[in-house]
Amino acid sequence: MSSNAVSWGSSALATLVFACSTAAFAADGASSRAVSASEVMAARQSAKATAHALQPAAAKRQAVATTGGTAKPSEIFANPYRAYPPSCLADGLSPLFRNFPQSTGDPTPQQQSLTLPGDPGECLGGGNNAECTHTESVTVTVWRVACSNNQTAVLVEIDRSTANEGNFTLYPTFPLVEITQNNGTLSPVRMVDDPNTFFATTSVNTALYSSDIYVLENYFNDQAQQIDYTKGFVLTLDRTINFTFPDYDRTKYGAGMGPLEITGYLSTNWYNPLQFGEGMLTQIYDGDASKSERFFTAAWYTFDSFGLPFWLFAQGTIHIGDRAANNVQVVYPTTGTFAGNGTTTNTNWGTADFSFPDCNTMVFTYRGPNPPSDFPSGSGTRTWSRLANINSLVCN
């Protein structure tokens, strides 16, 4: 197998090596040849060193180059190497644990068994010999979830058996994870159980005390091979089992064809490009976590029949995972004072429905009082555009 060495650009950093000519890997199913336990462990150790070179501790404390110049580590900016849109997996991975596929009718997740070794650290003097020689069969499930803008994220779940779950004495260890795409192999792959991060990763040989779910990421490193998860790839674990995925086709995923899940990434200003001066501000707030609640609010700054500015305010309760806010009550305030401390009275105006086909589009239907009226009146449906993204909440 040939290989290409790519330096990160600093003599203090190790060289990233990724393999080309991937004849050692089969297209799907098990590996094309038997791989010995010693080969797997040697590959694991090599991958661990490579991962440290890709993400040394010093890199987290240095300024990083962005399109706008140089940002200090304390500043918030979009990750240019992210593997999926920031708005994807905004609620974390917990709702998806042992809950696949994402929507009815989605492609069936791929699932295989894999035998993992115990902790090699216990093979040293004074270690637990039973753990040193321990092996354990786990179930590996891999599937795609639909994201906005025709993008996708790839999830991997590793499940211990019910009998072994939570056993801290005898346990398997995290496998070597590799991806082959466009005749090149990235080893190891960055894989984490906390989405939307820059540096987090799960190292090979990490103890697997409990079942867990992970998302495949890219390294925050302009010299690393970046994986496009919308394209076809082969995922390999411990050079023993392979999972083959074709190019992503969102028409095969229910969530990929419907409106977006309503999250904080849809908090922004919306407007009609053909009518200046009118717009709407939407905000999504956390509610009662025990009930998976959120609050959807919208402030519609519009005009009355005299052409004077008039505000309508909508607020309703939605739940995590909802893709529409329907029948939201709309009111308008009266008896207020400018920069004062008096109270206002909210008067019922009507109701409205809201949905978001994509990150840059809002569709809303309103039902107000019948005209004629001095106040805004009538009913209809409008499609408006996003004005801008909020810092650190880039929806794309």
TILOPA-149955 format. One line per 3 residues: number of its first residue (from 0); for each residue z, x, y of C-alpha. Coordinates in steps of 0.001 Angstrom, whole numbers. Each point is the difference from the previous one (the first is absolute). Layout:
BEGIN
NUM = Z X Y | ...
This chain:
BEGIN
0 = 0 0 0 | -1035 1450 3323 | 2196 -289 3080
3 = -227 367 3740 | 2864 1432 2034 | 534 -1426 3483
6 = 2461 1711 2344 | 2102 -2133 2356 | -686 2481 2773
9 = 3310 1903 -41 | 797 3109 -2019 | 3536 -1322 -459
12 = -1250 -2990 -1956 | -1146 -53 -3573 | -3574 -818 -903
15 = -1048 -3483 -916 | -2006 6 -3178 | -1978 -2943 -1195
18 = -2212 -36 -3037 | -3695 -737 -174 | -2088 -568 -3129
21 = 2454 -2392 -1577 | -1270 194 -3559 | 3565 148 -1274
24 = 486 -3635 951 | -1515 -2986 -1740 | -1457 -2899 1969
27 = 2692 -2395 -1213 | 2642 -459 -2658 | 1692 3092 -1414
30 = -955 3543 860 | -3078 1403 -1691 | 2152 2527 -1848
33 = 3617 238 -1064 | 2214 1682 2576 | 3032 1870 -1278
36 = 3463 -461 1464 | 2 3607 1202 | -3317 -523 1845
39 = 1381 -3100 1685 | 3177 1794 1089 | -1974 2980 1321
42 = -2262 -2338 1961 | 3064 -1803 1366 | 1555 3221 1246
45 = -3251 1093 1653 | -379 -3401 1671 | 3554 153 1317
48 = -736 3298 1753 | -3228 -1417 1439 | 1816 -3057 1365
51 = 2526 2227 1779 | -2870 1937 1560 | -1619 -3192 1219
54 = 3156 -1281 1675 | 2377 2854 850 | 3216 -945 1763
57 = -1087 1887 3123 | -2969 -2327 482 | 2334 -2919 677
60 = 1576 1793 2930 | -3175 1154 1715 | -2113 -1800 2558
63 = -3075 -1553 -1550 | -3448 -363 1482 | -1161 -3545 738
66 = -3087 -1410 1641 | 1964 -251 3231 | 1204 3595 -12
69 = 3172 1355 -1561 | 2810 -2368 -927 | 3569 1130 -532
72 = 1653 -941 -3316 | 2106 -2657 1748 | -3064 -1828 1295
75 = -1574 -2865 -1895 | -3738 152 -673 | -2487 -1233 -2547
78 = -375 2095 -3131 | -3668 1078 -67 | 143 763 -3738
81 = 1530 -3246 -1212 | -1364 -1445 -3220 | 106 -3676 1061
84 = 376 -1983 3253 | 3447 125 1646 | 270 -3781 -221
87 = -387 131 -3786 | 3232 -70 -2046 | 1931 -702 3210
90 = 2714 -1737 -2049 | 477 2973 -2319 | -652 163 -3719
93 = 2987 -2020 -1239 | -1822 -3380 148 | -2700 1451 -2287
96 = 2348 1545 -2605 | -828 -1545 -3378 | -2062 -2552 1901
99 = -3671 729 -563 | -2784 -697 681 | 252 -881 3701
102 = -1928 -3295 -224 | -1138 -2315 -2762 | -3399 1103 -1252
105 = 309 3634 1093 | -1219 2662 -2455 | 2481 518 -2828
108 = 2258 3016 614 | -611 2950 -2303 | 2911 836 -2279
111 = 684 2789 -2498 | 2943 1646 -1733 | 907 3616 705
114 = 2555 2256 -1666 | 1907 2016 2592 | 2200 3042 -652
117 = 3621 382 1030 | 1354 2190 2773 | -1125 3650 -407
120 = 2896 1056 2208 | 2369 -985 -2809 | -1618 2607 -2241
123 = 1724 2776 1929 | 3306 1493 -1124 | 2808 -2534 91
126 = -2403 -2945 240 | -155 -3207 -1993 | -1990 937 -3101
129 = -532 -3639 -953 | -1653 -637 3384 | -1963 3266 -303
132 = -1671 -1220 -3193 | -121 -3653 1020 | -3291 -1908 75
135 = -457 -3619 984 | -2852 -2465 17 | -503 -1854 3291
138 = -2501 -2638 1100 | -2322 944 2863 | -1765 -2771 1947
141 = -2586 730 2691 | -1687 -2534 2292 | -1555 -482 3410
144 = 1203 -2318 2761 | -2172 -1330 2800 | 589 1215 3568
147 = -1646 -878 3294 | -3407 1243 1134 | -1411 264 -3531
150 = 2618 2615 -920 | 2259 248 -3048 | 3186 1656 -1214
153 = 607 1198 -3559 | 3363 -642 -1629 | 1497 1632 -3092
156 = 3007 -1403 -1834 | 1889 2017 -2610 | 2296 -2123 -2165
159 = 2667 1158 -2414 | 896 -2260 -2883 | 2809 -2501 461
162 = 2177 2018 -2391 | -462 3225 1994 | 52 -1441 3532
165 = 2638 1720 2134 | 950 2575 -2647 | 1131 3072 1961
168 = 774 2129 -3069 | -3385 -48 -1701 | -2966 -655 2255
171 = -3705 874 443 | -1395 1957 2928 | -2750 -742 2499
174 = -3473 968 -1272 | -2715 2152 1511 | -2327 -2403 1861
177 = -3608 1024 721 | -3072 -1753 1398 | -3635 819 -635
180 = -2496 -1189 2632 | -3438 1313 957 | 183 2779 -2629
183 = 3233 1390 1453 | 3559 -405 -1256 | 3060 -199 2248
186 = 3110 1300 -1748 | 2660 -1153 571 | -506 -3361 1676
189 = 2515 -1098 2625 | 1729 -3051 -1465 | 3031 -1717 1572
192 = 2158 -3099 -407 | 307 -441 3775 | -3349 -898 1649
195 = -1289 918 3449 | 1527 3485 157 | -1261 3424 1066
198 = 1826 2480 -2223 | 1871 -1817 -2778 | -1116 828 -3507
201 = 1243 -134 -3585 | 9 3416 -1648 | -939 621 -3610
204 = 3039 323 -2301 | 2023 -2383 2204 | 2460 -1984 -2138
207 = -1126 -3569 -735 | 3266 -1832 -507 | -1460 -3427 713
210 = -3357 -1737 97 | -1728 293 3354 | -3178 -832 1920
213 = -2011 2519 2046 | -2989 76 2338 | -2641 2737 12
216 = -151 1851 3323 | -1878 2863 1645 | 1650 3204 1186
219 = 603 390 3726 | -2083 3166 3 | -3523 509 1336
222 = -727 2600 -2676 | 918 -2219 -2942 | -2545 -2002 -1922
225 = 213 -3561 1344 | -562 -2815 -2485 | -1942 -3108 1003
228 = 1603 -2682 -2144 | -2789 -2470 746 | -2310 2256 -2038
231 = 0 476 -3731 | 2490 2455 -1493 | 1773 1010 -3206
234 = 3796 221 33 | 1536 2307 -2616 | 3662 287 -998
237 = 1234 3139 -1760 | -3607 700 -1003 | 555 -2513 -2783
240 = -993 -3483 1202 | -2722 -987 2486 | -590 -3094 2141
243 = -3552 -497 1288 | -674 -2102 3116 | -3442 -924 1385
246 = -803 -387 3699 | 2220 -2624 1611 | -1540 -3469 310
249 = 2169 -2248 2162 | -1849 -3134 -1152 | 1819 370 -3336
252 = 3430 -165 1677 | 1383 -3288 1292 | 2048 1642 2749
255 = -3016 2024 1082 | -1978 -3114 910 | 2686 -2051 1747
258 = 1829 451 3302 | 2476 2829 483 | 3667 -233 -865
261 = 1864 -652 3261 | 2124 3057 839 | 1067 1913 3080
264 = -3377 1748 -7 | -1440 -3210 1452 | 2343 135 3000
267 = -2295 626 2967 | -2022 -1613 2802 | -3019 -2181 -774
270 = -2731 -1241 2315 | -3410 -1599 268 | -2433 2714 1154
273 = -2073 -2726 1731 | 2901 -1337 2075 | 2181 2431 1891
276 = 3432 -945 1291 | 1020 -1983 -3068 | 1661 1530 -3048
279 = 2739 -195 -2572 | 2832 2304 -1064 | 1106 -283 -3631
282 = 3204 1476 -1372 | 1342 -9 -3555 | 3760 461 -340
285 = 2279 526 -2977 | 1985 -3045 -1066 | 2556 -678 -2720
288 = -712 2687 -2604 | 1764 -1985 -2738 | -2607 -2730 503
291 = -2937 2401 544 | -447 -1584 3418 | -1907 1149 3052
294 = -453 -1583 3409 | -3483 -404 1442 | -242 -385 3773
297 = -2938 -338 2359 | -81 -162 3806 | -3264 -1516 1223
300 = -619 737 3651 | -2667 -2464 1095 | -716 -2443 2884
303 = 720 -3624 823 | -2493 -2573 1297 | 419 1372 3542
306 = -894 3526 -1063 | 3569 1233 433 | 1623 2346 -2550
309 = 1799 -1886 -2767 | 1953 1377 -2969 | 283 -1565 -3439
312 = 2460 1434 -2517 | -172 -369 -3807 | 2678 939 -2526
315 = 301 -694 -3699 | 1459 1337 -3245 | -2207 1682 -2582
318 = 811 1923 -3174 | -877 3466 -1218 | -3453 -141 -1554
321 = -1218 -2981 2040 | -3576 303 1213 | 135 -2851 2508
324 = 2501 -1467 2441 | -697 -3722 -78 | 1257 -2958 2010
327 = 1888 2241 2401 | 1719 -1954 2774 | -1320 704 3516
330 = 2069 -649 3129 | -172 690 3722 | 3021 830 2196
333 = 883 -1755 3265 | 2766 125 2645 | 81 3787 -61
336 = 419 2311 2982 | -1579 3320 886 | 2179 2978 -952
339 = 2903 -2440 -112 | 2853 -822 -2329 | -565 -3721 -369
342 = -830 -1864 -3197 | -3369 -1402 -1029 | -1015 -3076 -1912
345 = -2521 257 -2836 | -2337 -2959 -296 | -2011 -675 -3130
348 = -3725 604 508 | -1428 -96 -3548 | -571 2208 -3042
351 = -2237 2902 -1021 | -1155 1897 -3093 | -622 3767 -74
354 = -1770 2333 -2442 | -1551 3463 147 | -3231 633 -1946
357 = 266 3694 825 | 1980 2345 2219 | -2160 -683 3026
360 = -426 -3777 -269 | 2347 -2952 513 | -999 -3592 -740
363 = 2214 -2747 1382 | -234 -3777 39 | 1931 -1904 2661
366 = 937 -3665 295 | 1264 -979 3466 | 347 -3242 1980
369 = -3082 -2110 472 | -1846 478 3291 | -12 -808 2807
372 = 3166 1872 900 | 1183 2303 2749 | 1160 2332 -2749
375 = -2258 1866 -2450 | -1168 -2628 -2463 | -2299 -720 -2911
378 = -534 1582 -3410 | -2335 2569 -1479 | -412 3282 -1857
381 = -513 3388 1590 | -784 3483 -1309 | 1362 2804 2145
384 = -70 3792 -140 | 2724 2618 -26 | 462 1707 3345
387 = 1669 3198 -1259 | 2270 1521 -2657 | 3696 575 567
390 = 1201 3577 -329 | 1023 740 -3638 | -1208 -3471 -1075
393 = -3699 712 -426 | -1646 -2775 -1983 | -3358 1080 -1435
